[in-house]
């Protein structure tokens, strides 16, 4: 199981609604483009990971679809339209309709510092369990939820999802040195932490636009 290759499912809201808590630092003009940059860097790093078989993005956003599909992601519309967990369950069903015995993992779309090698370590550890998850940097949420072949994903994202996933029977993965897989971005402080780790090129460009906007004359 530890040499399993995974199908990753990445959920992405319509960009106009994404990352609302970043409005305080990015404003509503730059916030959607930052959300897309995070997703582009997340998907790019995931596709570069040797443990990843493919990446499916569940989104109804046409711009995100146009940008992520050429990068190698499969785009699946969010048919349920009932929020994050329903989107992830739908994505898992779509993946397993084509490959019933595949291992699947839900991965946040806001991991702009993601390193392929660190993701590979997390997925290798997940290969030893039927269901497992990785907590976020804050220790409250979840950035990755994995389900082995034959196991339902059972996503419980949102709010205190670390406790919810543990209560659902998923095993918490306790690894050191995988900060890039834990560091999601919801706030300005999160973005600064991701930048300190070193972000991908799309987020780096977005951060430069954000800095330029902050220093521009009013």
C-alpha positions in Angstrom: 0.0 0.0 0.0 2.9 2.4 0.6 3.7 2.5 -3.1 0.2 3.4 -4.0 -0.4 6.1 -6.6 -3.2 8.4 -5.7 -5.9 10.3 -7.5 -6.2 13.7 -5.9 -9.4 15.7 -5.7 -9.1 19.4 -5.3 -12.2 21.5 -4.6 -12.4 25.1 -5.8 -15.2 27.6 -5.2 -16.2 30.1 -7.8 -13.3 32.6 -7.6 -15.6 35.5 -6.9 -16.6 33.7 -3.6 -13.2 32.2 -2.7 -10.9 33.4 0.1 -13.3 36.0 1.6 -11.1 36.4 4.6 -8.2 37.7 2.4 -10.3 40.7 1.5 -8.8 42.5 4.5 -5.4 42.4 2.9 -6.0 41.9 -0.8 -9.3 43.7 -1.3 -12.0 42.3 -3.6 -10.1 43.2 -6.7 -7.1 41.0 -6.1 -8.7 38.3 -3.9 -10.1 36.1 -6.8 -6.8 36.2 -8.7 -4.9 35.2 -5.5 -7.3 32.3 -5.0 -6.6 31.1 -8.6 -2.9 31.5 -8.1 -3.0 29.3 -5.0 -4.9 26.7 -6.9 -2.5 26.8 -9.8 0.5 26.3 -7.6 -1.2 23.6 -5.6 -2.2 21.6 -8.7 1.2 22.1 -10.3 3.0 20.8 -7.3 0.6 17.9 -7.0 1.0 16.8 -10.6 4.8 16.9 -10.1 4.5 14.4 -7.2 5.6 10.9 -8.2 2.9 9.4 -5.9 0.1 11.2 -7.7 -1.7 9.4 -10.5 -3.9 12.3 -11.5 -5.6 15.4 -10.2 -9.3 16.2 -10.5 -10.5 19.8 -9.8 -14.1 20.1 -8.8 -15.2 23.6 -9.8 -17.9 25.6 -11.6 -15.5 28.5 -12.2 -14.9 28.9 -16.0 -11.7 30.8 -15.6 -10.2 28.3 -13.2 -11.2 25.5 -15.5 -9.5 27.2 -18.5 -6.3 27.7 -16.5 -6.1 24.4 -14.7 -7.1 22.0 -17.5 -4.1 22.9 -19.7 -1.9 22.3 -16.6 -3.0 18.7 -16.6 -6.0 18.7 -14.2 -9.3 17.0 -15.0 -12.2 19.4 -14.5 -15.4 18.1 -13.0 -18.3 20.5 -12.5 -19.7 20.9 -9.0 -23.0 19.2 -9.9 -24.3 18.9 -6.3 -23.7 22.6 -5.6 -24.1 21.9 -1.9 -20.8 23.0 -0.5 -17.3 21.6 0.0 -18.0 18.1 1.3 -20.7 17.3 -1.3 -18.2 18.5 -4.0 -15.5 16.2 -2.7 -17.8 13.2 -2.5 -18.9 14.0 -6.1 -15.3 14.2 -7.2 -14.5 10.9 -5.6 -17.4 9.3 -7.3 -16.4 10.7 -10.7 -12.8 9.4 -10.2 -13.9 5.9 -9.1 -16.5 5.6 -11.9 -13.5 5.4 -14.3 -11.1 3.6 -11.9 -13.0 1.8 -9.1 -10.0 0.5 -7.3 -8.0 3.7 -7.1 -6.9 5.4 -3.9 -8.3 8.9 -3.5 -7.3 11.9 -1.5 -8.9 15.3 -1.0 -6.4 18.1 -1.1 -7.0 21.8 -0.3 -6.7 24.2 -3.2 -4.9 26.8 -1.1 -1.5 25.3 -0.5 0.7 27.7 -2.5 3.9 26.5 -0.9 3.2 22.9 -1.6 6.3 20.7 -2.3 6.0 17.6 -4.3 8.5 15.7 -2.2 6.6 16.6 1.0 3.3 15.6 -0.5 4.9 12.2 -1.5 5.9 11.6 2.2 2.3 12.3 3.4 0.8 10.0 0.7 3.3 7.3 1.6 2.2 7.5 5.2 -1.5 7.5 4.2 -0.8 4.3 2.3 -0.6 2.4 5.6 -4.2 3.2 6.6 -7.7 2.7 5.3 -8.6 6.4 5.9 -6.2 9.1 7.2 -5.8 12.8 7.3 -3.3 15.6 7.8 -4.1 18.6 10.1 -3.5 22.1 8.9 -0.8 24.4 10.4 -3.2 25.8 12.9 -4.1 22.4 14.2 -7.8 22.9 13.8 -8.6 22.1 10.2 -7.5 19.5 7.6 -5.5 19.9 4.4 -5.5 16.3 3.2 -7.9 13.4 3.6 -7.0 10.1 2.1 -9.0 6.9 1.4 -7.4 3.6 0.4 -8.9 1.5 -2.4 -12.3 0.3 -1.4 -12.7 2.9 1.4 -15.2 5.8 1.2 -13.7 9.3 1.4 -16.2 10.6 3.9 -15.1 14.2 3.9 -15.9 16.3 7.0 -14.2 19.5 6.0 -15.1 22.9 7.4 -14.5 24.4 10.8 -12.9 22.0 13.3 -12.4 19.3 10.7 -9.4 17.8 12.5 -11.6 16.7 15.3 -14.4 15.7 12.9 -12.1 13.5 10.8 -10.7 11.9 13.9 -14.2 11.2 15.2 -15.1 9.7 11.8 -12.4 7.0 12.3 -9.7 8.5 10.1 -6.2 8.1 11.4 -4.3 11.4 12.0 -0.9 11.5 10.2 1.7 12.9 12.5 4.7 13.8 10.4 7.5 16.3 10.8 8.9 18.3 7.9 5.8 18.5 5.8 5.0 22.1 6.5 4.2 22.9 2.9 1.3 20.4 3.0 -0.1 21.9 6.2 0.1 25.6 5.3 -3.2 26.5 3.8 -4.0 30.2 3.3 -7.2 31.9 4.7 -5.8 35.1 6.2 -3.1 37.6 5.7 -1.0 35.9 8.4 -1.4 32.6 6.6 -0.2 34.2 3.4 2.9 35.6 5.2 3.6 32.1 6.6 3.3 30.5 3.1 5.6 33.2 1.6 8.2 32.4 4.3 8.1 28.8 3.3 8.5 29.7 -0.4 5.5 29.8 -2.7 5.0 28.8 -6.3 5.4 31.2 -9.2 1.8 32.1 -9.6 1.4 33.1 -6.0 4.7 34.9 -6.0 3.5 37.0 -8.9 0.2 37.6 -7.1 2.1 38.7 -4.0 4.1 41.2 -6.0 0.8 42.6 -7.4 -0.5 42.8 -3.9 2.6 44.7 -2.7 2.5 47.0 -5.7 -1.1 47.8 -4.9 -0.4 48.5 -1.3 2.3 51.1 -2.1 0.6 52.7 -5.1 -0.5 56.3 -4.7 -4.2 56.7 -3.9 
